[in-house]
Amino acid sequence: MRSQSIAGTAVGVLAFLVGLVGYVAFGWRFGDGASNPLTFGLAVVAVAVAVGLTVRDRL
């Protein structure tokens, strides 16, 4: 399901860019799970924002 809101699209693009820059420039590997607290924290924030936007759009 695609987001119909500009905010949801912007958050998705921002998450993609953070992941891409982290992967290319800093050598982040996202298969590490909780062993890397920075990438884990970014993933938790991204999921929380996505869930929040979805709930807001459905209300």
C-alpha positions, 0 to 999 in steps of 0.5 A: 500500500502506498502512502497518500500523504506528502508526509508519509512519502517524505518520511519514506524518502528520508529513511531511504536516503539515511539507509543509502548514505549509511550503507555507502559512506559508513559501512552500515549493514542492516542484517546485524539486528540489535548488535548495532544500536545506531541502526537498530534505533533508526529502524525503530524510529522509522517503524514508529513514524510509519505506524503513527502516520498510518494510524493518523491517516485511518482516523 
